[in-house]
Amino acid sequence: MKILITGTAGFIGSTLAQRLLARGDEVIGVDNLNDYYDVQLKKDRLAKLTPHKGFTDIRLGIEDAKGIDKVFSDHQPDKVVNLAAQAGVRYSLENPQAYIDANITGFLNILEGCRHHGTKHLVYASSSSVYGANTAMPFSVHNNVDHPVSLYAASKKSNELMAHTYSHLFDIPTTGLRFFTVYGPWGRPDMALFLFTRKILAGEPIDVFNYGNHRRDFTYIDDIVEGVIRTLDNVALPNQDWNGDSPDPATSKAPYRLYNIGSNKPCELLRYIEILEDCLGKKAEMNLLPLQPGDVPDTYADVDALIKDVDYKPETPIESGVKNFVEWYRDYYQI
């Protein structure tokens, strides 16, 4: 199978590419190596992929319409996984244009590529952020998500709407995956686990927002990737029982699906920090701060649809996942 992955220098993209290459798929990787965070980390992730004969490395931003069309024309991928995006809730308050360029214009270019080149299935990254002002727990893909509280979340909700339009108009199977707080080895430096680890080891105080009262459905990277692969292999189909009078947001008469991929076990942020302290053998000094604009207090994934359709539920205990991250971090940074 020939699979196009955008964002192959990213945390999830590089791990997914490794898994697909290991099972014998051919991977066309697209990434522009932008400087939103440490470019060397991105290069080191790619260095694990480039030795594979089945890997093609293309340096390109998905907002480049002509470039993306050429990738589709030259390689004719069977399936596509779109992970390239401008990430981060707080950064969307500082640089909103970056989210329109990558997450809206870029995603349109991917949809157009799938439309004109016979793609059999498009799987794309959405986010738990789309639940926004929702307070009903756990968050279900069958609930309405029309009240985002950040531009990042709004851009991901837009991706879901755009994907449905293309599934409806052009019969392109699309599956959107709402990821819940991904963590683990080779993670993103702007995420809490990475930031906390660096500062605790350096003896610096960590900023703990919402006075530590967050709950997050922390999801280990290997569990995320397993969910991506299972949904990628399970091509989205129309829901023949879909009812327009009481529509299900997660399915459609078109070949369209939405899934949560989360641990289904929310953890208090202060407990998360305790686990990290145990793994580091060092206590954290905490600056307790109010909730940040755009953040939500709690996330909790209902994964019933994922279990029902692809027989999968993330299972990695948070204690094991944090331990694996700390071991990787110490080895990578030689600390």
LINLIN-V744615 format. One record per pair of residues at least 24 apart in sequence whose ideal C-beta (glycine too) atoms are under 10 Angstrom apart, sorted by sequence separation. I is the first residue (numbers start at 1). J is the second residue. D is the distance in whole Angstrom. If there is no record, write none. Layout:
I|J|D ; I|J|D
//
This chain:
1|25|5 ; 2|26|5 ; 3|27|6 ; 4|28|5 ; 5|29|6 ; 6|30|5 ; 7|31|6 ; 9|33|6 ; 60|84|9 ; 82|106|8 ; 103|127|10 ; 129|153|4 ; 130|154|8 ; 192|216|8 ; 1|26|7 ; 2|27|8 ; 3|28|7 ; 4|29|8 ; 5|30|7 ; 6|31|7 ; 7|32|9 ; 9|34|9 ; 27|52|8 ; 82|107|7 ; 127|152|7 ; 128|153|9 ; 129|154|9 ; 130|155|10 ; 132|157|8 ; 193|218|8 ; 234|259|10 ; 1|27|9 ; 2|28|7 ; 3|29|10 ; 4|30|7 ; 5|31|9 ; 6|32|9 ; 11|37|10 ; 26|52|9 ; 28|54|10 ; 29|55|6 ; 30|56|9 ; 31|57|8 ; 32|58|9 ; 33|59|7 ; 84|110|8 ; 127|153|7 ; 129|155|9 ; 130|156|5 ; 131|157|10 ; 192|218|9 ; 231|257|8 ; 10|37|10 ; 14|41|10 ; 18|45|9 ; 21|48|10 ; 26|53|9 ; 27|54|6 ; 28|55|8 ; 29|56|6 ; 30|57|9 ; 31|58|8 ; 32|59|6 ; 33|60|10 ; 34|61|7 ; 82|109|10 ; 126|153|9 ; 129|156|6 ; 130|157|5 ; 14|42|8 ; 17|45|9 ; 21|49|7 ; 26|54|4 ; 27|55|5 ; 28|56|5 ; 29|57|5 ; 30|58|5 ; 31|59|7 ; 32|60|6 ; 33|61|9 ; 82|110|5 ; 127|155|9 ; 128|156|9 ; 129|157|9 ; 130|158|10 ; 231|259|6 ; 269|297|10 ; 13|42|10 ; 17|46|9 ; 25|54|7 ; 26|55|8 ; 27|56|7 ; 28|57|9 ; 29|58|6 ; 30|59|8 ; 31|60|8 ; 32|61|4 ; 81|110|10 ; 82|111|9 ; 126|155|10 ; 127|156|4 ; 130|159|9 ; 230|259|9 ; 269|298|10 ; 9|39|9 ; 11|41|9 ; 14|44|9 ; 15|45|8 ; 18|48|6 ; 21|51|10 ; 22|52|9 ; 24|54|8 ; 25|55|10 ; 26|56|8 ; 27|57|9 ; 28|58|7 ; 29|59|10 ; 30|60|5 ; 31|61|9 ; 32|62|8 ; 80|110|7 ; 126|156|5 ; 127|157|9 ; 130|160|7 ; 231|261|8 ; 268|298|10 ; 10|41|10 ; 11|42|9 ; 14|45|4 ; 17|48|9 ; 18|49|7 ; 21|52|5 ; 29|60|10 ; 30|61|8 ; 31|62|9 ; 32|63|9 ; 80|111|10 ; 82|113|10 ; 125|156|8 ; 126|157|8 ; 228|259|10 ; 230|261|10 ; 9|41|9 ; 10|42|7 ; 13|45|8 ; 14|46|7 ; 17|49|5 ; 20|52|10 ; 21|53|9 ; 22|54|10 ; 30|62|7 ; 32|64|8 ; 82|114|9 ; 124|156|9 ; 126|158|10 ; 127|159|9 ; 227|259|7 ; 266|298|6 ; 9|42|4 ; 13|46|10 ; 14|47|10 ; 15|48|9 ; 21|54|5 ; 80|113|7 ; 126|159|6 ; 127|160|10 ; 145|178|9 ; 181|214|10 ; 183|216|9 ; 227|260|9 ; 228|261|7 ; 266|299|7 ; 8|42|9 ; 9|43|7 ; 11|45|8 ; 14|48|7 ; 18|52|8 ; 20|54|9 ; 21|55|6 ; 30|64|10 ; 80|114|6 ; 125|159|8 ; 126|160|6 ; 184|218|9 ; 187|221|7 ; 227|261|4 ; 266|300|4 ; 7|42|10 ; 9|44|9 ; 10|45|8 ; 14|49|6 ; 17|52|9 ; 20|55|9 ; 32|67|10 ; 63|98|10 ; 79|114|9 ; 124|159|6 ; 141|176|9 ; 181|216|5 ; 183|218|6 ; 184|219|9 ; 185|220|10 ; 186|221|7 ; 226|261|9 ; 227|262|9 ; 265|300|9 ; 266|301|8 ; 9|45|6 ; 10|46|10 ; 13|49|10 ; 77|113|9 ; 124|160|9 ; 180|216|8 ; 181|217|6 ; 182|218|8 ; 183|219|7 ; 184|220|5 ; 185|221|7 ; 225|261|9 ; 264|300|8 ; 265|301|9 ; 8|45|8 ; 9|46|5 ; 17|54|10 ; 18|55|9 ; 30|67|9 ; 63|100|9 ; 72|109|9 ; 77|114|9 ; 80|117|9 ; 92|129|10 ; 126|163|9 ; 141|178|7 ; 180|217|4 ; 181|218|5 ; 182|219|6 ; 183|220|7 ; 184|221|3 ; 185|222|9 ; 224|261|6 ; 262|299|7 ; 263|300|9 ; 264|301|5 ; 8|46|7 ; 9|47|10 ; 17|55|7 ; 30|68|8 ; 63|101|5 ; 68|106|8 ; 71|109|10 ; 72|110|9 ; 87|125|9 ; 89|127|9 ; 124|162|9 ; 179|217|10 ; 180|218|8 ; 181|219|6 ; 182|220|8 ; 183|221|7 ; 184|222|7 ; 223|261|7 ; 224|262|9 ; 262|300|8 ; 263|301|7 ; 264|302|7 ; 62|101|9 ; 63|102|6 ; 71|110|10 ; 80|119|5 ; 85|124|9 ; 124|163|6 ; 139|178|8 ; 180|219|5 ; 182|221|6 ; 184|223|9 ; 223|262|9 ; 224|263|10 ; 260|299|10 ; 262|301|3 ; 264|303|5 ; 9|49|9 ; 17|57|10 ; 61|101|8 ; 62|102|7 ; 63|103|9 ; 65|105|8 ; 68|108|10 ; 69|109|7 ; 72|112|9 ; 73|113|9 ; 77|117|8 ; 78|118|9 ; 79|119|7 ; 80|120|9 ; 81|121|9 ; 82|122|7 ; 83|123|9 ; 84|124|10 ; 85|125|6 ; 87|127|8 ; 89|129|6 ; 123|163|10 ; 179|219|7 ; 184|224|8 ; 223|263|7 ; 260|300|9 ; 261|301|7 ; 262|302|8 ; 263|303|8 ; 264|304|9 ; 279|319|8 ; 8|49|7 ; 30|71|6 ; 61|102|7 ; 62|103|9 ; 63|104|9 ; 64|105|10 ; 65|106|9 ; 68|109|4 ; 72|113|4 ; 76|117|6 ; 77|118|9 ; 78|119|7 ; 79|120|6 ; 80|121|7 ; 81|122|8 ; 82|123|7 ; 83|124|8 ; 84|125|9 ; 85|126|10 ; 88|129|10 ; 122|163|7 ; 139|180|8 ; 182|223|9 ; 183|224|9 ; 184|225|10 ; 219|260|10 ; 260|301|4 ; 262|303|6 ; 278|319|8 ; 63|105|5 ; 64|106|8 ; 67|109|9 ; 68|110|7 ; 71|113|7 ; 72|114|8 ; 75|117|9 ; 76|118|7 ; 77|119|7 ; 78|120|5 ; 79|121|5 ; 80|122|5 ; 81|123|5 ; 82|124|4 ; 83|125|5 ; 85|127|9 ; 87|129|10 ; 182|224|5 ; 219|261|6 ; 259|301|9 ; 260|302|6 ; 261|303|7 ; 264|306|9 ; 275|317|10 ; 276|318|10 ; 280|322|9 ; 28|71|7 ; 62|105|8 ; 63|106|4 ; 65|108|8 ; 66|109|9 ; 69|112|7 ; 70|113|10 ; 72|115|10 ; 73|116|9 ; 76|119|9 ; 77|120|9 ; 78|121|8 ; 79|122|7 ; 80|123|7 ; 81|124|7 ; 82|125|7 ; 180|223|10 ; 181|224|10 ; 182|225|9 ; 217|260|9 ; 219|262|5 ; 220|263|7 ; 260|303|5 ; 264|307|9 ; 275|318|6 ; 279|322|5 ; 5|49|10 ; 28|72|9 ; 61|105|10 ; 62|106|3 ; 63|107|9 ; 65|109|5 ; 68|112|8 ; 69|113|6 ; 72|116|7 ; 73|117|7 ; 79|123|7 ; 80|124|8 ; 81|125|8 ; 122|166|8 ; 180|224|9 ; 217|261|10 ; 218|262|8 ; 219|263|5 ; 259|303|8 ; 260|304|9 ; 262|306|9 ; 275|319|6 ; 278|322|8 ; 279|323|5 ; 30|75|10 ; 61|106|7 ; 62|107|7 ; 63|108|9 ; 64|109|7 ; 68|113|5 ; 72|117|4 ; 77|122|10 ; 122|167|9 ; 179|224|6 ; 217|262|4 ; 218|263|6 ; 219|264|9 ; 259|304|10 ; 260|305|7 ; 261|306|7 ; 275|320|10 ; 277|322|10 ; 278|323|9 ; 279|324|9 ; 281|326|10 ; 28|74|9 ; 62|108|9 ; 63|109|7 ; 71|117|9 ; 72|118|9 ; 130|176|9 ; 216|262|9 ; 217|263|5 ; 219|265|9 ; 259|305|6 ; 260|306|7 ; 272|318|7 ; 275|321|9 ; 276|322|6 ; 279|325|8 ; 280|326|6 ; 8|55|8 ; 28|75|5 ; 62|109|6 ; 65|112|7 ; 69|116|8 ; 72|119|8 ; 131|178|8 ; 177|224|8 ; 216|263|9 ; 217|264|7 ; 218|265|8 ; 258|305|8 ; 259|306|5 ; 271|318|8 ; 275|322|5 ; 276|323|9 ; 279|326|4 ; 8|56|10 ; 9|57|9 ; 28|76|10 ; 61|109|9 ; 62|110|6 ; 65|113|9 ; 69|117|9 ; 103|151|9 ; 107|155|8 ; 111|159|9 ; 130|178|6 ; 179|227|9 ; 217|265|7 ; 218|266|8 ; 257|305|8 ; 259|307|10 ; 274|322|10 ; 275|323|8 ; 278|326|9 ; 279|327|8 ; 8|57|7 ; 26|75|9 ; 28|77|6 ; 103|152|8 ; 106|155|10 ; 107|156|9 ; 110|159|9 ; 114|163|10 ; 126|175|10 ; 127|176|10 ; 129|178|8 ; 131|180|10 ; 179|228|9 ; 217|266|5 ; 218|267|6 ; 257|306|10 ; 259|308|10 ; 264|313|6 ; 265|314|9 ; 273|322|10 ; 276|325|9 ; 280|329|9 ; 5|55|10 ; 8|58|9 ; 9|59|9 ; 27|77|9 ; 30|80|10 ; 34|84|10 ; 36|86|7 ; 37|87|9 ; 104|154|9 ; 108|158|10 ; 122|172|6 ; 123|173|9 ; 124|174|7 ; 126|176|4 ; 127|177|9 ; 128|178|5 ; 129|179|9 ; 177|227|7 ; 216|266|6 ; 217|267|8 ; 259|309|7 ; 263|313|9 ; 264|314|7 ; 265|315|9 ; 272|322|7 ; 276|326|7 ; 279|329|10 ; 280|330|9 ; 3|54|10 ; 26|77|9 ; 36|87|7 ; 37|88|9 ; 62|113|9 ; 99|150|9 ; 100|151|8 ; 103|154|9 ; 104|155|6 ; 107|158|8 ; 108|159|10 ; 111|162|6 ; 115|166|6 ; 119|170|10 ; 121|172|8 ; 122|173|7 ; 123|174|8 ; 124|175|7 ; 125|176|8 ; 126|177|6 ; 127|178|6 ; 128|179|7 ; 129|180|10 ; 177|228|6 ; 215|266|4 ; 216|267|6 ; 218|269|10 ; 259|310|8 ; 261|312|9 ; 262|313|9 ; 263|314|5 ; 264|315|9 ; 267|318|6 ; 275|326|10 ; 279|330|10 ; 2|54|9 ; 4|56|9 ; 6|58|9 ; 26|78|9 ; 28|80|9 ; 30|82|9 ; 31|83|9 ; 32|84|8 ; 34|86|8 ; 36|88|7 ; 99|151|5 ; 103|155|4 ; 107|159|5 ; 110|162|10 ; 111|163|7 ; 114|166|7 ; 120|172|9 ; 121|173|5 ; 122|174|5 ; 123|175|5 ; 124|176|6 ; 125|177|6 ; 126|178|5 ; 127|179|6 ; 128|180|4 ; 214|266|9 ; 215|267|7 ; 216|268|9 ; 257|309|7 ; 261|313|9 ; 262|314|7 ; 263|315|8 ; 265|317|9 ; 25|78|9 ; 30|83|10 ; 31|84|7 ; 98|151|10 ; 99|152|6 ; 102|155|8 ; 103|156|7 ; 106|159|10 ; 110|163|10 ; 114|167|10 ; 119|172|6 ; 120|173|7 ; 121|174|8 ; 122|175|7 ; 123|176|8 ; 124|177|7 ; 125|178|9 ; 126|179|7 ; 127|180|8 ; 128|181|7 ; 175|228|9 ; 214|267|9 ; 215|268|6 ; 216|269|7 ; 257|310|10 ; 259|312|10 ; 261|314|7 ; 263|316|7 ; 265|318|8 ; 2|56|10 ; 4|58|9 ; 6|60|9 ; 25|79|9 ; 27|81|9 ; 30|84|7 ; 96|150|10 ; 97|151|10 ; 98|152|10 ; 99|153|10 ; 104|158|6 ; 108|162|7 ; 111|165|8 ; 112|166|9 ; 115|169|8 ; 116|170|9 ; 118|172|9 ; 119|173|8 ; 121|175|7 ; 122|176|9 ; 123|177|7 ; 125|179|6 ; 127|181|10 ; 128|182|10 ; 177|231|6 ; 214|268|7 ; 215|269|7 ; 218|272|7 ; 251|305|9 ; 260|314|10 ; 263|317|9 ; 6|61|9 ; 7|62|8 ; 36|91|7 ; 96|151|5 ; 99|154|8 ; 100|155|7 ; 103|158|7 ; 104|159|8 ; 107|162|6 ; 111|166|5 ; 115|170|5 ; 119|174|9 ; 127|182|10 ; 176|231|9 ; 177|232|10 ; 213|268|8 ; 214|269|4 ; 215|270|10 ; 250|305|6 ; 263|318|7 ; 280|335|10 ; 6|62|5 ; 95|151|10 ; 96|152|9 ; 99|155|5 ; 103|159|7 ; 107|163|8 ; 110|166|10 ; 111|167|10 ; 114|170|8 ; 115|171|10 ; 175|231|5 ; 212|268|8 ; 213|269|7 ; 214|270|9 ; 215|271|9 ; 216|272|7 ; 93|150|7 ; 98|155|10 ; 99|156|9 ; 115|172|6 ; 125|182|10 ; 175|232|8 ; 212|269|5 ; 213|270|8 ; 215|272|9 ; 218|275|10 ; 248|305|10 ; 92|150|5 ; 93|151|8 ; 96|154|10 ; 100|158|9 ; 104|162|8 ; 108|166|9 ; 112|170|10 ; 114|172|5 ; 211|269|9 ; 212|270|4 ; 214|272|9 ; 251|309|10 ; 263|321|9 ; 20|79|10 ; 36|95|9 ; 91|150|10 ; 92|151|4 ; 93|152|9 ; 96|155|9 ; 99|158|10 ; 111|170|9 ; 114|173|9 ; 175|234|8 ; 210|269|8 ; 211|270|9 ; 212|271|9 ; 89|149|9 ; 90|150|8 ; 91|151|10 ; 92|152|4 ; 114|174|8 ; 175|235|8 ; 176|236|9 ; 209|269|8 ; 212|272|10 ; 20|81|9 ; 89|150|5 ; 91|152|8 ; 92|153|8 ; 111|172|8 ; 173|234|10 ; 174|235|10 ; 175|236|5 ; 208|269|7 ; 212|273|8 ; 6|68|9 ; 36|98|8 ; 88|150|9 ; 89|151|9 ; 90|152|9 ; 92|154|9 ; 173|235|5 ; 174|236|6 ; 208|270|8 ; 89|152|5 ; 92|155|8 ; 111|174|8 ; 173|236|4 ; 4|68|10 ; 17|81|9 ; 34|98|9 ; 88|152|6 ; 89|153|7 ; 172|236|9 ; 173|237|7 ; 6|71|9 ; 16|81|7 ; 86|151|10 ; 87|152|7 ; 173|238|9 ; 208|273|7 ; 17|83|10 ; 36|102|10 ; 86|152|8 ; 4|71|7 ; 16|83|7 ; 85|152|9 ; 171|238|9 ; 206|273|8 ; 4|72|8 ; 13|81|8 ; 34|102|9 ; 12|81|9 ; 13|82|10 ; 14|83|10 ; 86|155|8 ; 87|156|10 ; 167|236|7 ; 13|83|4 ; 32|102|9 ; 85|155|8 ; 168|238|10 ; 206|276|10 ; 4|75|7 ; 12|83|5 ; 13|84|7 ; 85|156|8 ; 167|238|9 ; 3|75|10 ; 4|76|9 ; 5|77|9 ; 11|83|9 ; 178|250|10 ; 237|309|10 ; 2|75|7 ; 4|77|4 ; 8|81|9 ; 10|83|6 ; 163|236|10 ; 196|269|10 ; 200|273|9 ; 236|309|9 ; 2|76|7 ; 3|77|6 ; 4|78|9 ; 5|79|10 ; 6|80|8 ; 7|81|9 ; 10|84|7 ; 32|106|10 ; 85|159|8 ; 176|250|9 ; 212|286|7 ; 2|77|5 ; 3|78|7 ; 4|79|7 ; 5|80|8 ; 6|81|7 ; 7|82|8 ; 8|83|8 ; 9|84|9 ; 10|85|9 ; 211|286|9 ; 213|288|9 ; 231|306|8 ; 234|309|6 ; 1|77|9 ; 2|78|5 ; 3|79|5 ; 4|80|5 ; 5|81|5 ; 6|82|5 ; 7|83|4 ; 8|84|9 ; 11|87|9 ; 196|272|8 ; 200|276|7 ; 208|284|8 ; 212|288|6 ; 227|303|9 ; 230|306|8 ; 234|310|5 ; 1|78|5 ; 2|79|8 ; 3|80|7 ; 4|81|7 ; 5|82|8 ; 6|83|6 ; 7|84|4 ; 10|87|8 ; 82|159|8 ; 192|269|8 ; 196|273|7 ; 200|277|7 ; 211|288|5 ; 212|289|9 ; 214|291|8 ; 233|310|8 ; 234|311|9 ; 1|79|7 ; 3|81|7 ; 4|82|8 ; 5|83|7 ; 6|84|4 ; 7|85|7 ; 137|215|9 ; 139|217|8 ; 174|252|10 ; 206|284|5 ; 208|286|5 ; 209|287|9 ; 210|288|9 ; 211|289|7 ; 213|291|8 ; 231|309|8 ; 232|310|10 ; 234|312|10 ; 5|84|9 ; 6|85|9 ; 138|217|8 ; 182|261|9 ; 193|272|8 ; 197|276|7 ; 201|280|7 ; 203|282|8 ; 205|284|8 ; 206|285|7 ; 207|286|8 ; 208|287|7 ; 209|288|8 ; 210|289|8 ; 211|290|7 ; 227|306|6 ; 230|309|9 ; 231|310|6 ; 7|87|9 ; 30|110|9 ; 137|217|10 ; 174|254|8 ; 175|255|9 ; 176|256|8 ; 177|257|9 ; 178|258|7 ; 179|259|10 ; 180|260|7 ; 182|262|9 ; 192|272|8 ; 193|273|10 ; 196|276|6 ; 200|280|6 ; 201|281|10 ; 204|284|9 ; 205|285|4 ; 206|286|6 ; 207|287|5 ; 208|288|5 ; 209|289|5 ; 210|290|7 ; 211|291|8 ; 216|296|10 ; 219|299|10 ; 230|310|4 ; 82|163|9 ; 173|254|9 ; 174|255|7 ; 175|256|8 ; 176|257|7 ; 177|258|8 ; 178|259|7 ; 179|260|8 ; 180|261|7 ; 181|262|8 ; 192|273|9 ; 196|277|9 ; 200|281|10 ; 201|282|7 ; 203|284|10 ; 204|285|8 ; 205|286|6 ; 206|287|7 ; 207|288|9 ; 208|289|7 ; 209|290|7 ; 210|291|4 ; 214|295|8 ; 215|296|10 ; 216|297|10 ; 217|298|9 ; 218|299|9 ; 229|310|9 ; 230|311|8 ; 231|312|9 ; 172|254|9 ; 173|255|4 ; 174|256|6 ; 175|257|5 ; 176|258|5 ; 177|259|6 ; 178|260|5 ; 179|261|6 ; 180|262|3 ; 181|263|9 ; 193|275|10 ; 197|279|9 ; 200|282|6 ; 203|285|8 ; 205|287|5 ; 207|289|6 ; 209|291|6 ; 210|292|8 ; 214|296|9 ; 215|297|7 ; 216|298|8 ; 217|299|5 ; 219|301|8 ; 230|312|5 ; 171|254|7 ; 172|255|7 ; 173|256|8 ; 174|257|8 ; 175|258|7 ; 176|259|7 ; 177|260|8 ; 178|261|7 ; 179|262|8 ; 180|263|7 ; 193|276|7 ; 197|280|7 ; 200|283|8 ; 204|287|10 ; 209|292|5 ; 214|297|6 ; 215|298|4 ; 216|299|5 ; 217|300|5 ; 227|310|8 ; 229|312|9 ; 168|252|7 ; 170|254|9 ; 171|255|7 ; 172|256|9 ; 173|257|8 ; 174|258|9 ; 175|259|7 ; 177|261|5 ; 178|262|8 ; 180|264|9 ; 192|276|9 ; 196|280|9 ; 200|284|5 ; 213|297|7 ; 214|298|7 ; 215|299|7 ; 216|300|9 ; 217|301|5 ; 219|303|10 ; 226|310|9 ; 164|249|9 ; 167|252|7 ; 168|253|8 ; 169|254|8 ; 181|266|9 ; 197|282|10 ; 199|284|8 ; 200|285|8 ; 207|292|9 ; 210|295|7 ; 213|298|9 ; 214|299|9 ; 215|300|7 ; 217|302|10 ; 227|312|6 ; 167|253|9 ; 168|254|4 ; 180|266|9 ; 181|267|9 ; 199|285|9 ; 200|286|10 ; 209|295|7 ; 210|296|9 ; 217|303|9 ; 226|312|6 ; 227|313|9 ; 167|254|4 ; 168|255|9 ; 197|284|10 ; 210|297|6 ; 226|313|10 ; 227|314|7 ; 128|216|9 ; 164|252|6 ; 166|254|9 ; 167|255|5 ; 168|256|8 ; 196|284|7 ; 209|297|10 ; 210|298|10 ; 226|314|8 ; 128|217|7 ; 160|249|8 ; 165|254|9 ; 167|256|4 ; 183|272|9 ; 223|312|9 ; 226|315|9 ; 160|250|10 ; 164|254|6 ; 166|256|9 ; 167|257|9 ; 196|286|10 ; 223|313|9 ; 224|314|7 ; 226|316|10 ; 128|219|9 ; 163|254|9 ; 164|255|10 ; 165|256|10 ; 181|272|10 ; 223|314|3 ; 80|172|10 ; 82|174|10 ; 164|256|5 ; 222|314|9 ; 223|315|7 ; 224|316|10 ; 163|256|7 ; 222|315|10 ; 223|316|5 ; 79|173|9 ; 80|174|10 ; 81|175|10 ; 82|176|10 ; 83|177|9 ; 163|257|10 ; 164|258|9 ; 220|314|7 ; 222|316|6 ; 7|102|10 ; 163|258|9 ; 219|314|6 ; 220|315|9 ; 221|316|9 ; 6|102|10 ; 81|177|9 ; 83|179|9 ; 160|256|9 ; 218|314|10 ; 220|316|4 ; 217|314|9 ; 219|316|8 ; 220|317|9 ; 160|258|6 ; 218|316|9 ; 220|318|8 ; 223|321|8 ; 91|190|8 ; 125|224|10 ; 219|318|9 ; 222|321|9 ; 6|106|8 ; 88|188|9 ; 90|190|9 ; 218|318|6 ; 220|320|8 ; 221|321|8 ; 6|107|10 ; 87|188|7 ; 220|321|4 ; 88|190|6 ; 216|318|10 ; 219|321|9 ; 220|322|9 ; 222|324|9 ; 6|109|10 ; 87|190|8 ; 88|191|9 ; 125|228|9 ; 144|247|10 ; 146|249|9 ; 218|321|7 ; 221|324|9 ; 6|110|7 ; 87|191|9 ; 145|249|7 ; 218|322|8 ; 220|324|8 ; 221|325|9 ; 123|228|6 ; 142|247|10 ; 143|248|10 ; 144|249|6 ; 220|325|9 ; 4|110|9 ; 123|229|9 ; 142|248|6 ; 143|249|7 ; 16|123|10 ; 141|248|9 ; 142|249|6 ; 143|250|9 ; 123|231|6 ; 141|249|7 ; 142|250|5 ; 4|113|8 ; 123|232|5 ; 140|249|9 ; 141|250|4 ; 142|251|9 ; 4|114|9 ; 121|231|9 ; 122|232|10 ; 123|233|10 ; 140|250|8 ; 141|251|9 ; 121|232|7 ; 123|234|10 ; 13|125|9 ; 121|233|9 ; 123|235|10 ; 4|117|10 ; 12|125|7 ; 121|234|9 ; 122|235|10 ; 123|236|9 ; 145|258|9 ; 121|235|5 ; 122|236|9 ; 4|119|8 ; 10|125|9 ; 120|235|7 ; 121|236|7 ; 141|257|9 ; 142|258|9 ; 141|258|5 ; 3|121|10 ; 4|122|9 ; 5|123|10 ; 6|124|9 ; 7|125|8 ; 141|259|6 ; 181|299|7 ; 1|120|9 ; 6|125|9 ; 90|209|10 ; 141|260|6 ; 180|299|6 ; 3|123|9 ; 140|260|8 ; 180|300|8 ; 181|301|10 ; 139|260|7 ; 178|299|10 ; 180|301|5 ; 138|260|8 ; 179|301|9 ; 139|262|8 ; 178|301|8 ; 180|303|9 ; 138|262|8 ; 197|322|9 ; 201|326|9 ; 138|264|7 ; 196|322|10 ; 130|258|9 ; 138|266|8 ; 193|321|9 ; 197|325|7 ; 201|329|8 ; 131|260|9 ; 137|266|8 ; 177|306|9 ; 193|322|7 ; 197|326|7 ; 201|330|9 ; 194|325|8 ; 198|329|8 ; 126|258|7 ; 128|260|7 ; 184|316|8 ; 193|325|6 ; 197|329|5 ; 201|333|9 ; 126|259|9 ; 128|261|9 ; 183|316|10 ; 193|326|9 ; 197|330|9 ; 202|335|9 ; 121|255|9 ; 123|257|9 ; 126|260|9 ; 128|262|7 ; 175|309|10 ; 180|314|9 ; 201|335|6 ; 126|261|10 ; 175|310|10 ; 183|318|9 ; 194|329|8 ; 198|333|8 ; 123|259|10 ; 125|261|10 ; 184|320|10 ; 185|321|9 ; 193|329|9 ; 197|333|9 ; 184|321|6 ; 198|335|9 ; 48|186|9 ; 183|321|6 ; 184|322|9 ; 187|325|7 ; 197|335|9 ; 183|322|8 ; 185|324|6 ; 186|325|9 ; 184|324|6 ; 185|325|6 ; 45|186|6 ; 153|294|8 ; 183|324|10 ; 184|325|6 ; 185|326|9 ; 187|328|9 ; 44|186|8 ; 150|292|10 ; 152|294|7 ; 183|325|6 ; 185|327|8 ; 186|328|7 ; 187|329|9 ; 150|293|8 ; 151|294|8 ; 153|296|9 ; 185|328|4 ; 186|329|10 ; 42|186|10 ; 149|293|8 ; 150|294|4 ; 184|328|8 ; 185|329|8 ; 41|186|8 ; 83|228|9 ; 149|294|6 ; 150|295|8 ; 41|187|9 ; 148|294|9 ; 149|295|8 ; 150|296|9 ; 185|331|9 ; 186|332|8 ; 41|188|9 ; 81|228|7 ; 149|296|7 ; 185|332|8 ; 41|189|7 ; 81|229|9 ; 148|296|10 ; 38|188|9 ; 81|231|10 ; 37|188|6 ; 38|189|6 ; 81|232|6 ; 36|188|9 ; 37|189|5 ; 38|190|10 ; 80|232|9 ; 36|189|10 ; 37|190|6 ; 41|194|10 ; 79|232|6 ; 36|190|8 ; 37|191|10 ; 79|233|9 ; 38|194|10 ; 79|235|8 ; 37|194|9 ; 139|296|10 ; 139|298|9 ; 143|302|9 ; 138|298|10 ; 139|299|7 ; 140|300|10 ; 141|301|9 ; 142|302|8 ; 135|296|9 ; 137|298|7 ; 138|299|9 ; 139|300|6 ; 140|301|9 ; 141|302|7 ; 132|294|9 ; 134|296|8 ; 135|297|9 ; 137|299|9 ; 138|300|4 ; 139|301|6 ; 140|302|4 ; 141|303|9 ; 142|304|9 ; 133|296|8 ; 135|298|8 ; 137|300|5 ; 138|301|6 ; 139|302|6 ; 140|303|10 ; 141|304|9 ; 142|305|8 ; 132|296|7 ; 136|300|10 ; 137|301|10 ; 138|302|4 ; 140|304|8 ; 141|305|6 ; 12|177|10 ; 129|294|8 ; 131|296|7 ; 134|299|10 ; 137|302|9 ; 138|303|8 ; 140|305|8 ; 141|306|9 ; 129|295|9 ; 136|302|10 ; 138|304|9 ; 12|179|7 ; 15|182|10 ; 129|296|7 ; 131|298|10 ; 18|186|10 ; 128|296|8 ; 131|299|7 ; 15|184|8 ; 131|300|9 ; 12|182|6 ; 15|185|9 ; 129|299|9 ; 131|301|9 ; 11|182|7 ; 15|186|7 ; 128|299|5 ; 11|183|9 ; 12|184|10 ; 14|186|7 ; 15|187|10 ; 127|299|10 ; 128|300|9 ; 11|184|8 ; 128|301|7 ; 11|185|9 ; 12|186|10 ; 11|186|6 ; 12|187|10 ; 10|186|9 ; 11|187|5 ; 12|188|9 ; 11|188|5 ; 10|188|8 ; 11|189|10 ; 11|191|8 ; 11|194|10 ; 93|292|9 ; 93|293|6 ; 92|293|10 ; 93|294|6 ; 90|292|6 ; 92|294|7 ; 19|222|9 ; 89|292|8 ; 90|293|8 ; 91|294|10 ; 25|229|10 ; 89|293|9 ; 90|294|6 ; 16|221|9 ; 20|225|9 ; 89|294|5 ; 90|295|8 ; 15|221|6 ; 19|225|6 ; 23|229|8 ; 88|294|9 ; 89|295|6 ; 14|221|10 ; 15|222|7 ; 18|225|8 ; 19|226|8 ; 25|232|10 ; 89|296|9 ; 16|224|8 ; 17|225|10 ; 20|228|9 ; 12|221|7 ; 15|224|8 ; 16|225|5 ; 19|228|9 ; 20|229|7 ; 11|221|7 ; 15|225|5 ; 16|226|10 ; 19|229|6 ; 14|225|10 ; 12|224|6 ; 13|225|10 ; 16|228|6 ; 20|232|8 ; 11|224|9 ; 12|225|7 ; 15|228|9 ; 16|229|7 ; 13|228|10 ; 12|228|7 ; 16|232|9 ; 5|228|10 ; 5|232|10 ; 3|232|8 ; 1|232|9 ; 1|233|9 ; 44|332|8 ; 41|332|8
//
